[in-house]
Amino acid sequence: MSEHETLCVSNAYLKKFYLNEHFQQLPQHVKEELKIMCVLFTEDVGGILEIYFDEDGFLQYKTSCRENDFYYDEIGSVLKIKQYQNEKRDILEAVETYYRILFLGEGL
C-alpha cells in the first residue's frame, strides 16, 4: 500500500475533527470550509471521513464505520462525496495545487 498524506479527518463516534498540522498555513477560510464540510458529512452519513492526498497530489476520500453500525449510510457517503466534489470544486482544486507546489515541488 502506498503512503499518503492525510489532510483532515472527521469522526462521528468521537465527535472530533482533525486537521493535519502540516496544513496549518492554509488560509483560515479554507480550514473552516474543510471543517464544515467534513463535520457535516459525518453528521449526515455517520462513520469516519478521511481526506488525503495520493502520491500524485490529488485528494482522495476514505470512509469507514464501526462494525455493526446500522446508522452508517454507505450509499449516502458516496453521494455526499460527489456532491462536495461538485459544490466545493474551486476550494478543493486550490488545496490540491497548494499541496503539489509546496509538498511535491511541482512548478518550481
Secondary structure, DSSP 4 states (H G I P E B T S, - for coil): ----EEEEEEETTTTEEEE-GGGTTS-HHHHHHHHHHHHHHHHHH-SEEEEEE-TTS-EEEEEE--TT-TT--HHHHHHHHHHHHHHTHHHHHHHHHHHHHHTT-TT-
